[in-house]
C-alpha cells in the first residue's frame, strides 16, 4: 500500500510508483491534483485500489479504462462532470464513489 498526500501533478512520482509492482493500493487523496499526468494510466496497470478523493480533478484521461485490474475507485469530492467513454472497460470494478462532484 502506498499513500501520498500534499502533492501536485508536477511532483507526482509516477515512475517511482510504477516501479513498485507489489503495491496494489494507491492513495492520492487530499492533494491538489487537477489532472493526472499523461503517463499515469500506462504506468499503473497493477493498481487494484485507487483513492483520488478530495482533489480538484475536472476530468479523467480517456485511457482510464485501461486500468484493467482496478476493483475499488474513490473519486469523492472532486470537480468531475463526466466519466470517460472507456470507463466501461473497467470490468473488475466493484466499488465506485463519485459523490460530491458537480
MODELLER restraints for C-alpha pairs under 7 A, 6 or more apart:
rsr = mdl.restraints
at = mdl.atoms
rsr.add(forms.Gaussian(group=physical.xy_distance, feature=features.Distance(at['CA:1:A'], at['CA:23:A']), mean=5.15, stdev=0.5))
rsr.add(forms.Gaussian(group=physical.xy_distance, feature=features.Distance(at['CA:1:A'], at['CA:24:A']), mean=6.26, stdev=0.5))
rsr.add(forms.Gaussian(group=physical.xy_distance, feature=features.Distance(at['CA:1:A'], at['CA:25:A']), mean=4.74, stdev=0.5))
rsr.add(forms.Gaussian(group=physical.xy_distance, feature=features.Distance(at['CA:1:A'], at['CA:26:A']), mean=6.11, stdev=0.5))
rsr.add(forms.Gaussian(group=physical.xy_distance, feature=features.Distance(at['CA:2:A'], at['CA:23:A']), mean=6.64, stdev=0.5))
rsr.add(forms.Gaussian(group=physical.xy_distance, feature=features.Distance(at['CA:2:A'], at['CA:25:A']), mean=6.23, stdev=0.5))
rsr.add(forms.Gaussian(group=physical.xy_distance, feature=features.Distance(at['CA:2:A'], at['CA:26:A']), mean=5.04, stdev=0.5))
rsr.add(forms.Gaussian(group=physical.xy_distance, feature=features.Distance(at['CA:2:A'], at['CA:27:A']), mean=6.15, stdev=0.5))
rsr.add(forms.Gaussian(group=physical.xy_distance, feature=features.Distance(at['CA:3:A'], at['CA:26:A']), mean=5.96, stdev=0.5))
rsr.add(forms.Gaussian(group=physical.xy_distance, feature=features.Distance(at['CA:3:A'], at['CA:27:A']), mean=4.45, stdev=0.5))
rsr.add(forms.Gaussian(group=physical.xy_distance, feature=features.Distance(at['CA:3:A'], at['CA:28:A']), mean=6.30, stdev=0.5))
rsr.add(forms.Gaussian(group=physical.xy_distance, feature=features.Distance(at['CA:4:A'], at['CA:27:A']), mean=6.03, stdev=0.5))
rsr.add(forms.Gaussian(group=physical.xy_distance, feature=features.Distance(at['CA:4:A'], at['CA:28:A']), mean=5.31, stdev=0.5))
rsr.add(forms.Gaussian(group=physical.xy_distance, feature=features.Distance(at['CA:5:A'], at['CA:28:A']), mean=5.89, stdev=0.5))
rsr.add(forms.Gaussian(group=physical.xy_distance, feature=features.Distance(at['CA:5:A'], at['CA:29:A']), mean=6.33, stdev=0.5))
rsr.add(forms.Gaussian(group=physical.xy_distance, feature=features.Distance(at['CA:5:A'], at['CA:30:A']), mean=6.04, stdev=0.5))
rsr.add(forms.Gaussian(group=physical.xy_distance, feature=features.Distance(at['CA:5:A'], at['CA:31:A']), mean=5.60, stdev=0.5))
rsr.add(forms.Gaussian(group=physical.xy_distance, feature=features.Distance(at['CA:6:A'], at['CA:30:A']), mean=6.82, stdev=0.5))
rsr.add(forms.Gaussian(group=physical.xy_distance, feature=features.Distance(at['CA:6:A'], at['CA:31:A']), mean=4.91, stdev=0.5))
rsr.add(forms.Gaussian(group=physical.xy_distance, feature=features.Distance(at['CA:7:A'], at['CA:31:A']), mean=5.41, stdev=0.5))
rsr.add(forms.Gaussian(group=physical.xy_distance, feature=features.Distance(at['CA:7:A'], at['CA:32:A']), mean=6.66, stdev=0.5))
rsr.add(forms.Gaussian(group=physical.xy_distance, feature=features.Distance(at['CA:8:A'], at['CA:31:A']), mean=6.57, stdev=0.5))
rsr.add(forms.Gaussian(group=physical.xy_distance, feature=features.Distance(at['CA:8:A'], at['CA:32:A']), mean=5.60, stdev=0.5))
rsr.add(forms.Gaussian(group=physical.xy_distance, feature=features.Distance(at['CA:8:A'], at['CA:33:A']), mean=5.52, stdev=0.5))
rsr.add(forms.Gaussian(group=physical.xy_distance, feature=features.Distance(at['CA:9:A'], at['CA:33:A']), mean=5.60, stdev=0.5))
rsr.add(forms.Gaussian(group=physical.xy_distance, feature=features.Distance(at['CA:9:A'], at['CA:35:A']), mean=6.97, stdev=0.5))
rsr.add(forms.Gaussian(group=physical.xy_distance, feature=features.Distance(at['CA:9:A'], at['CA:36:A']), mean=6.43, stdev=0.5))
rsr.add(forms.Gaussian(group=physical.xy_distance, feature=features.Distance(at['CA:9:A'], at['CA:37:A']), mean=6.37, stdev=0.5))
rsr.add(forms.Gaussian(group=physical.xy_distance, feature=features.Distance(at['CA:14:A'], at['CA:40:A']), mean=6.25, stdev=0.5))
rsr.add(forms.Gaussian(group=physical.xy_distance, feature=features.Distance(at['CA:18:A'], at['CA:43:A']), mean=5.34, stdev=0.5))
rsr.add(forms.Gaussian(group=physical.xy_distance, feature=features.Distance(at['CA:18:A'], at['CA:44:A']), mean=5.90, stdev=0.5))
rsr.add(forms.Gaussian(group=physical.xy_distance, feature=features.Distance(at['CA:21:A'], at['CA:46:A']), mean=6.35, stdev=0.5))
rsr.add(forms.Gaussian(group=physical.xy_distance, feature=features.Distance(at['CA:24:A'], at['CA:46:A']), mean=6.19, stdev=0.5))
rsr.add(forms.Gaussian(group=physical.xy_distance, feature=features.Distance(at['CA:24:A'], at['CA:47:A']), mean=4.55, stdev=0.5))
rsr.add(forms.Gaussian(group=physical.xy_distance, feature=features.Distance(at['CA:24:A'], at['CA:48:A']), mean=5.21, stdev=0.5))
rsr.add(forms.Gaussian(group=physical.xy_distance, feature=features.Distance(at['CA:24:A'], at['CA:49:A']), mean=6.45, stdev=0.5))
rsr.add(forms.Gaussian(group=physical.xy_distance, feature=features.Distance(at['CA:25:A'], at['CA:47:A']), mean=5.93, stdev=0.5))
rsr.add(forms.Gaussian(group=physical.xy_distance, feature=features.Distance(at['CA:25:A'], at['CA:48:A']), mean=5.95, stdev=0.5))
rsr.add(forms.Gaussian(group=physical.xy_distance, feature=features.Distance(at['CA:25:A'], at['CA:49:A']), mean=4.59, stdev=0.5))
rsr.add(forms.Gaussian(group=physical.xy_distance, feature=features.Distance(at['CA:25:A'], at['CA:50:A']), mean=6.01, stdev=0.5))
rsr.add(forms.Gaussian(group=physical.xy_distance, feature=features.Distance(at['CA:26:A'], at['CA:49:A']), mean=6.22, stdev=0.5))
rsr.add(forms.Gaussian(group=physical.xy_distance, feature=features.Distance(at['CA:26:A'], at['CA:50:A']), mean=5.01, stdev=0.5))
rsr.add(forms.Gaussian(group=physical.xy_distance, feature=features.Distance(at['CA:26:A'], at['CA:51:A']), mean=6.31, stdev=0.5))
rsr.add(forms.Gaussian(group=physical.xy_distance, feature=features.Distance(at['CA:27:A'], at['CA:50:A']), mean=5.99, stdev=0.5))
rsr.add(forms.Gaussian(group=physical.xy_distance, feature=features.Distance(at['CA:27:A'], at['CA:51:A']), mean=4.67, stdev=0.5))
rsr.add(forms.Gaussian(group=physical.xy_distance, feature=features.Distance(at['CA:27:A'], at['CA:52:A']), mean=6.69, stdev=0.5))
rsr.add(forms.Gaussian(group=physical.xy_distance, feature=features.Distance(at['CA:28:A'], at['CA:51:A']), mean=5.69, stdev=0.5))
rsr.add(forms.Gaussian(group=physical.xy_distance, feature=features.Distance(at['CA:28:A'], at['CA:52:A']), mean=5.18, stdev=0.5))
rsr.add(forms.Gaussian(group=physical.xy_distance, feature=features.Distance(at['CA:29:A'], at['CA:51:A']), mean=5.75, stdev=0.5))
rsr.add(forms.Gaussian(group=physical.xy_distance, feature=features.Distance(at['CA:29:A'], at['CA:52:A']), mean=4.77, stdev=0.5))
rsr.add(forms.Gaussian(group=physical.xy_distance, feature=features.Distance(at['CA:29:A'], at['CA:53:A']), mean=4.72, stdev=0.5))
rsr.add(forms.Gaussian(group=physical.xy_distance, feature=features.Distance(at['CA:29:A'], at['CA:54:A']), mean=5.59, stdev=0.5))
rsr.add(forms.Gaussian(group=physical.xy_distance, feature=features.Distance(at['CA:29:A'], at['CA:55:A']), mean=6.39, stdev=0.5))
rsr.add(forms.Gaussian(group=physical.xy_distance, feature=features.Distance(at['CA:30:A'], at['CA:53:A']), mean=6.52, stdev=0.5))
rsr.add(forms.Gaussian(group=physical.xy_distance, feature=features.Distance(at['CA:30:A'], at['CA:54:A']), mean=4.75, stdev=0.5))
rsr.add(forms.Gaussian(group=physical.xy_distance, feature=features.Distance(at['CA:30:A'], at['CA:55:A']), mean=5.53, stdev=0.5))
rsr.add(forms.Gaussian(group=physical.xy_distance, feature=features.Distance(at['CA:31:A'], at['CA:54:A']), mean=6.92, stdev=0.5))
rsr.add(forms.Gaussian(group=physical.xy_distance, feature=features.Distance(at['CA:31:A'], at['CA:55:A']), mean=5.27, stdev=0.5))
rsr.add(forms.Gaussian(group=physical.xy_distance, feature=features.Distance(at['CA:32:A'], at['CA:55:A']), mean=5.18, stdev=0.5))
rsr.add(forms.Gaussian(group=physical.xy_distance, feature=features.Distance(at['CA:32:A'], at['CA:56:A']), mean=5.80, stdev=0.5))
rsr.add(forms.Gaussian(group=physical.xy_distance, feature=features.Distance(at['CA:33:A'], at['CA:55:A']), mean=5.35, stdev=0.5))
rsr.add(forms.Gaussian(group=physical.xy_distance, feature=features.Distance(at['CA:33:A'], at['CA:56:A']), mean=5.54, stdev=0.5))
rsr.add(forms.Gaussian(group=physical.xy_distance, feature=features.Distance(at['CA:33:A'], at['CA:57:A']), mean=5.91, stdev=0.5))
rsr.add(forms.Gaussian(group=physical.xy_distance, feature=features.Distance(at['CA:34:A'], at['CA:55:A']), mean=6.87, stdev=0.5))
rsr.add(forms.Gaussian(group=physical.xy_distance, feature=features.Distance(at['CA:34:A'], at['CA:56:A']), mean=4.73, stdev=0.5))
rsr.add(forms.Gaussian(group=physical.xy_distance, feature=features.Distance(at['CA:34:A'], at['CA:57:A']), mean=3.99, stdev=0.5))
rsr.add(forms.Gaussian(group=physical.xy_distance, feature=features.Distance(at['CA:34:A'], at['CA:58:A']), mean=6.10, stdev=0.5))
rsr.add(forms.Gaussian(group=physical.xy_distance, feature=features.Distance(at['CA:35:A'], at['CA:57:A']), mean=5.43, stdev=0.5))
rsr.add(forms.Gaussian(group=physical.xy_distance, feature=features.Distance(at['CA:35:A'], at['CA:58:A']), mean=6.81, stdev=0.5))
rsr.add(forms.Gaussian(group=physical.xy_distance, feature=features.Distance(at['CA:35:A'], at['CA:59:A']), mean=6.61, stdev=0.5))
rsr.add(forms.Gaussian(group=physical.xy_distance, feature=features.Distance(at['CA:35:A'], at['CA:60:A']), mean=6.92, stdev=0.5))
rsr.add(forms.Gaussian(group=physical.xy_distance, feature=features.Distance(at['CA:41:A'], at['CA:63:A']), mean=6.68, stdev=0.5))
rsr.add(forms.Gaussian(group=physical.xy_distance, feature=features.Distance(at['CA:41:A'], at['CA:64:A']), mean=6.06, stdev=0.5))
rsr.add(forms.Gaussian(group=physical.xy_distance, feature=features.Distance(at['CA:41:A'], at['CA:66:A']), mean=6.87, stdev=0.5))
rsr.add(forms.Gaussian(group=physical.xy_distance, feature=features.Distance(at['CA:41:A'], at['CA:67:A']), mean=6.49, stdev=0.5))
rsr.add(forms.Gaussian(group=physical.xy_distance, feature=features.Distance(at['CA:44:A'], at['CA:67:A']), mean=6.88, stdev=0.5))
rsr.add(forms.Gaussian(group=physical.xy_distance, feature=features.Distance(at['CA:45:A'], at['CA:67:A']), mean=5.07, stdev=0.5))
rsr.add(forms.Gaussian(group=physical.xy_distance, feature=features.Distance(at['CA:45:A'], at['CA:68:A']), mean=6.63, stdev=0.5))
rsr.add(forms.Gaussian(group=physical.xy_distance, feature=features.Distance(at['CA:45:A'], at['CA:69:A']), mean=6.74, stdev=0.5))
rsr.add(forms.Gaussian(group=physical.xy_distance, feature=features.Distance(at['CA:46:A'], at['CA:69:A']), mean=6.46, stdev=0.5))
rsr.add(forms.Gaussian(group=physical.xy_distance, feature=features.Distance(at['CA:47:A'], at['CA:69:A']), mean=6.38, stdev=0.5))
rsr.add(forms.Gaussian(group=physical.xy_distance, feature=features.Distance(at['CA:47:A'], at['CA:70:A']), mean=5.98, stdev=0.5))
rsr.add(forms.Gaussian(group=physical.xy_distance, feature=features.Distance(at['CA:48:A'], at['CA:69:A']), mean=5.40, stdev=0.5))
rsr.add(forms.Gaussian(group=physical.xy_distance, feature=features.Distance(at['CA:48:A'], at['CA:70:A']), mean=4.19, stdev=0.5))
rsr.add(forms.Gaussian(group=physical.xy_distance, feature=features.Distance(at['CA:48:A'], at['CA:71:A']), mean=5.32, stdev=0.5))
rsr.add(forms.Gaussian(group=physical.xy_distance, feature=features.Distance(at['CA:48:A'], at['CA:72:A']), mean=6.49, stdev=0.5))
rsr.add(forms.Gaussian(group=physical.xy_distance, feature=features.Distance(at['CA:49:A'], at['CA:70:A']), mean=6.04, stdev=0.5))
rsr.add(forms.Gaussian(group=physical.xy_distance, feature=features.Distance(at['CA:49:A'], at['CA:71:A']), mean=6.02, stdev=0.5))
rsr.add(forms.Gaussian(group=physical.xy_distance, feature=features.Distance(at['CA:49:A'], at['CA:72:A']), mean=4.63, stdev=0.5))
rsr.add(forms.Gaussian(group=physical.xy_distance, feature=features.Distance(at['CA:49:A'], at['CA:73:A']), mean=6.08, stdev=0.5))
rsr.add(forms.Gaussian(group=physical.xy_distance, feature=features.Distance(at['CA:50:A'], at['CA:72:A']), mean=6.24, stdev=0.5))
rsr.add(forms.Gaussian(group=physical.xy_distance, feature=features.Distance(at['CA:50:A'], at['CA:73:A']), mean=5.07, stdev=0.5))
rsr.add(forms.Gaussian(group=physical.xy_distance, feature=features.Distance(at['CA:50:A'], at['CA:74:A']), mean=6.41, stdev=0.5))
rsr.add(forms.Gaussian(group=physical.xy_distance, feature=features.Distance(at['CA:51:A'], at['CA:73:A']), mean=5.94, stdev=0.5))
rsr.add(forms.Gaussian(group=physical.xy_distance, feature=features.Distance(at['CA:51:A'], at['CA:74:A']), mean=4.69, stdev=0.5))
rsr.add(forms.Gaussian(group=physical.xy_distance, feature=features.Distance(at['CA:51:A'], at['CA:75:A']), mean=6.77, stdev=0.5))
rsr.add(forms.Gaussian(group=physical.xy_distance, feature=features.Distance(at['CA:52:A'], at['CA:74:A']), mean=5.70, stdev=0.5))
rsr.add(forms.Gaussian(group=physical.xy_distance, feature=features.Distance(at['CA:52:A'], at['CA:75:A']), mean=5.25, stdev=0.5))
rsr.add(forms.Gaussian(group=physical.xy_distance, feature=features.Distance(at['CA:53:A'], at['CA:74:A']), mean=5.61, stdev=0.5))
rsr.add(forms.Gaussian(group=physical.xy_distance, feature=features.Distance(at['CA:53:A'], at['CA:75:A']), mean=4.67, stdev=0.5))
rsr.add(forms.Gaussian(group=physical.xy_distance, feature=features.Distance(at['CA:53:A'], at['CA:76:A']), mean=4.60, stdev=0.5))
rsr.add(forms.Gaussian(group=physical.xy_distance, feature=features.Distance(at['CA:53:A'], at['CA:77:A']), mean=5.70, stdev=0.5))
rsr.add(forms.Gaussian(group=physical.xy_distance, feature=features.Distance(at['CA:53:A'], at['CA:78:A']), mean=6.59, stdev=0.5))
rsr.add(forms.Gaussian(group=physical.xy_distance, feature=features.Distance(at['CA:54:A'], at['CA:76:A']), mean=6.24, stdev=0.5))
rsr.add(forms.Gaussian(group=physical.xy_distance, feature=features.Distance(at['CA:54:A'], at['CA:77:A']), mean=4.71, stdev=0.5))
rsr.add(forms.Gaussian(group=physical.xy_distance, feature=features.Distance(at['CA:54:A'], at['CA:78:A']), mean=5.74, stdev=0.5))
rsr.add(forms.Gaussian(group=physical.xy_distance, feature=features.Distance(at['CA:55:A'], at['CA:77:A']), mean=6.74, stdev=0.5))
rsr.add(forms.Gaussian(group=physical.xy_distance, feature=features.Distance(at['CA:55:A'], at['CA:78:A']), mean=5.29, stdev=0.5))
rsr.add(forms.Gaussian(group=physical.xy_distance, feature=features.Distance(at['CA:56:A'], at['CA:78:A']), mean=4.92, stdev=0.5))
rsr.add(forms.Gaussian(group=physical.xy_distance, feature=features.Distance(at['CA:56:A'], at['CA:79:A']), mean=5.71, stdev=0.5))
rsr.add(forms.Gaussian(group=physical.xy_distance, feature=features.Distance(at['CA:57:A'], at['CA:78:A']), mean=5.34, stdev=0.5))
rsr.add(forms.Gaussian(group=physical.xy_distance, feature=features.Distance(at['CA:57:A'], at['CA:79:A']), mean=5.43, stdev=0.5))
rsr.add(forms.Gaussian(group=physical.xy_distance, feature=features.Distance(at['CA:57:A'], at['CA:80:A']), mean=6.20, stdev=0.5))
rsr.add(forms.Gaussian(group=physical.xy_distance, feature=features.Distance(at['CA:58:A'], at['CA:79:A']), mean=4.78, stdev=0.5))
rsr.add(forms.Gaussian(group=physical.xy_distance, feature=features.Distance(at['CA:58:A'], at['CA:80:A']), mean=4.62, stdev=0.5))
rsr.add(forms.Gaussian(group=physical.xy_distance, feature=features.Distance(at['CA:59:A'], at['CA:80:A']), mean=5.47, stdev=0.5))
rsr.add(forms.Gaussian(group=physical.xy_distance, feature=features.Distance(at['CA:60:A'], at['CA:83:A']), mean=6.70, stdev=0.5))
rsr.add(forms.Gaussian(group=physical.xy_distance, feature=features.Distance(at['CA:60:A'], at['CA:84:A']), mean=6.43, stdev=0.5))
rsr.add(forms.Gaussian(group=physical.xy_distance, feature=features.Distance(at['CA:61:A'], at['CA:84:A']), mean=6.89, stdev=0.5))
rsr.add(forms.Gaussian(group=physical.xy_distance, feature=features.Distance(at['CA:62:A'], at['CA:84:A']), mean=5.18, stdev=0.5))
rsr.add(forms.Gaussian(group=physical.xy_distance, feature=features.Distance(at['CA:62:A'], at['CA:85:A']), mean=6.78, stdev=0.5))
rsr.add(forms.Gaussian(group=physical.xy_distance, feature=features.Distance(at['CA:62:A'], at['CA:86:A']), mean=6.21, stdev=0.5))
rsr.add(forms.Gaussian(group=physical.xy_distance, feature=features.Distance(at['CA:63:A'], at['CA:86:A']), mean=6.47, stdev=0.5))
rsr.add(forms.Gaussian(group=physical.xy_distance, feature=features.Distance(at['CA:64:A'], at['CA:86:A']), mean=6.67, stdev=0.5))
rsr.add(forms.Gaussian(group=physical.xy_distance, feature=features.Distance(at['CA:64:A'], at['CA:87:A']), mean=6.45, stdev=0.5))
rsr.add(forms.Gaussian(group=physical.xy_distance, feature=features.Distance(at['CA:65:A'], at['CA:86:A']), mean=4.75, stdev=0.5))
rsr.add(forms.Gaussian(group=physical.xy_distance, feature=features.Distance(at['CA:65:A'], at['CA:87:A']), mean=4.53, stdev=0.5))
rsr.add(forms.Gaussian(group=physical.xy_distance, feature=features.Distance(at['CA:65:A'], at['CA:88:A']), mean=6.69, stdev=0.5))
rsr.add(forms.Gaussian(group=physical.xy_distance, feature=features.Distance(at['CA:65:A'], at['CA:89:A']), mean=5.01, stdev=0.5))
rsr.add(forms.Gaussian(group=physical.xy_distance, feature=features.Distance(at['CA:65:A'], at['CA:90:A']), mean=5.42, stdev=0.5))
rsr.add(forms.Gaussian(group=physical.xy_distance, feature=features.Distance(at['CA:66:A'], at['CA:89:A']), mean=6.95, stdev=0.5))
rsr.add(forms.Gaussian(group=physical.xy_distance, feature=features.Distance(at['CA:67:A'], at['CA:90:A']), mean=6.83, stdev=0.5))
rsr.add(forms.Gaussian(group=physical.xy_distance, feature=features.Distance(at['CA:68:A'], at['CA:90:A']), mean=5.59, stdev=0.5))
rsr.add(forms.Gaussian(group=physical.xy_distance, feature=features.Distance(at['CA:69:A'], at['CA:92:A']), mean=6.28, stdev=0.5))
rsr.add(forms.Gaussian(group=physical.xy_distance, feature=features.Distance(at['CA:70:A'], at['CA:90:A']), mean=6.71, stdev=0.5))
rsr.add(forms.Gaussian(group=physical.xy_distance, feature=features.Distance(at['CA:70:A'], at['CA:92:A']), mean=6.17, stdev=0.5))
rsr.add(forms.Gaussian(group=physical.xy_distance, feature=features.Distance(at['CA:70:A'], at['CA:93:A']), mean=5.69, stdev=0.5))
rsr.add(forms.Gaussian(group=physical.xy_distance, feature=features.Distance(at['CA:71:A'], at['CA:92:A']), mean=5.22, stdev=0.5))
rsr.add(forms.Gaussian(group=physical.xy_distance, feature=features.Distance(at['CA:71:A'], at['CA:93:A']), mean=3.87, stdev=0.5))
rsr.add(forms.Gaussian(group=physical.xy_distance, feature=features.Distance(at['CA:71:A'], at['CA:94:A']), mean=5.17, stdev=0.5))
rsr.add(forms.Gaussian(group=physical.xy_distance, feature=features.Distance(at['CA:71:A'], at['CA:95:A']), mean=6.43, stdev=0.5))
rsr.add(forms.Gaussian(group=physical.xy_distance, feature=features.Distance(at['CA:72:A'], at['CA:93:A']), mean=5.96, stdev=0.5))
rsr.add(forms.Gaussian(group=physical.xy_distance, feature=features.Distance(at['CA:72:A'], at['CA:94:A']), mean=6.04, stdev=0.5))
rsr.add(forms.Gaussian(group=physical.xy_distance, feature=features.Distance(at['CA:72:A'], at['CA:95:A']), mean=4.74, stdev=0.5))
rsr.add(forms.Gaussian(group=physical.xy_distance, feature=features.Distance(at['CA:72:A'], at['CA:96:A']), mean=6.17, stdev=0.5))
rsr.add(forms.Gaussian(group=physical.xy_distance, feature=features.Distance(at['CA:73:A'], at['CA:95:A']), mean=6.17, stdev=0.5))
rsr.add(forms.Gaussian(group=physical.xy_distance, feature=features.Distance(at['CA:73:A'], at['CA:96:A']), mean=4.98, stdev=0.5))
rsr.add(forms.Gaussian(group=physical.xy_distance, feature=features.Distance(at['CA:73:A'], at['CA:97:A']), mean=6.65, stdev=0.5))
rsr.add(forms.Gaussian(group=physical.xy_distance, feature=features.Distance(at['CA:74:A'], at['CA:96:A']), mean=5.82, stdev=0.5))
rsr.add(forms.Gaussian(group=physical.xy_distance, feature=features.Distance(at['CA:74:A'], at['CA:97:A']), mean=4.96, stdev=0.5))
rsr.add(forms.Gaussian(group=physical.xy_distance, feature=features.Distance(at['CA:74:A'], at['CA:98:A']), mean=6.89, stdev=0.5))
rsr.add(forms.Gaussian(group=physical.xy_distance, feature=features.Distance(at['CA:75:A'], at['CA:97:A']), mean=5.60, stdev=0.5))
rsr.add(forms.Gaussian(group=physical.xy_distance, feature=features.Distance(at['CA:75:A'], at['CA:98:A']), mean=5.02, stdev=0.5))
rsr.add(forms.Gaussian(group=physical.xy_distance, feature=features.Distance(at['CA:76:A'], at['CA:97:A']), mean=5.59, stdev=0.5))
rsr.add(forms.Gaussian(group=physical.xy_distance, feature=features.Distance(at['CA:76:A'], at['CA:98:A']), mean=4.85, stdev=0.5))
rsr.add(forms.Gaussian(group=physical.xy_distance, feature=features.Distance(at['CA:76:A'], at['CA:99:A']), mean=5.05, stdev=0.5))
rsr.add(forms.Gaussian(group=physical.xy_distance, feature=features.Distance(at['CA:76:A'], at['CA:100:A']), mean=5.78, stdev=0.5))
rsr.add(forms.Gaussian(group=physical.xy_distance, feature=features.Distance(at['CA:76:A'], at['CA:101:A']), mean=6.87, stdev=0.5))
rsr.add(forms.Gaussian(group=physical.xy_distance, feature=features.Distance(at['CA:77:A'], at['CA:99:A']), mean=6.46, stdev=0.5))
rsr.add(forms.Gaussian(group=physical.xy_distance, feature=features.Distance(at['CA:77:A'], at['CA:100:A']), mean=4.55, stdev=0.5))
rsr.add(forms.Gaussian(group=physical.xy_distance, feature=features.Distance(at['CA:77:A'], at['CA:101:A']), mean=5.59, stdev=0.5))
rsr.add(forms.Gaussian(group=physical.xy_distance, feature=features.Distance(at['CA:78:A'], at['CA:100:A']), mean=6.77, stdev=0.5))
rsr.add(forms.Gaussian(group=physical.xy_distance, feature=features.Distance(at['CA:78:A'], at['CA:101:A']), mean=5.34, stdev=0.5))
rsr.add(forms.Gaussian(group=physical.xy_distance, feature=features.Distance(at['CA:79:A'], at['CA:101:A']), mean=5.16, stdev=0.5))
rsr.add(forms.Gaussian(group=physical.xy_distance, feature=features.Distance(at['CA:79:A'], at['CA:102:A']), mean=6.04, stdev=0.5))
rsr.add(forms.Gaussian(group=physical.xy_distance, feature=features.Distance(at['CA:80:A'], at['CA:101:A']), mean=5.53, stdev=0.5))
rsr.add(forms.Gaussian(group=physical.xy_distance, feature=features.Distance(at['CA:80:A'], at['CA:102:A']), mean=6.37, stdev=0.5))
rsr.add(forms.Gaussian(group=physical.xy_distance, feature=features.Distance(at['CA:81:A'], at['CA:101:A']), mean=6.83, stdev=0.5))
rsr.add(forms.Gaussian(group=physical.xy_distance, feature=features.Distance(at['CA:81:A'], at['CA:102:A']), mean=5.68, stdev=0.5))
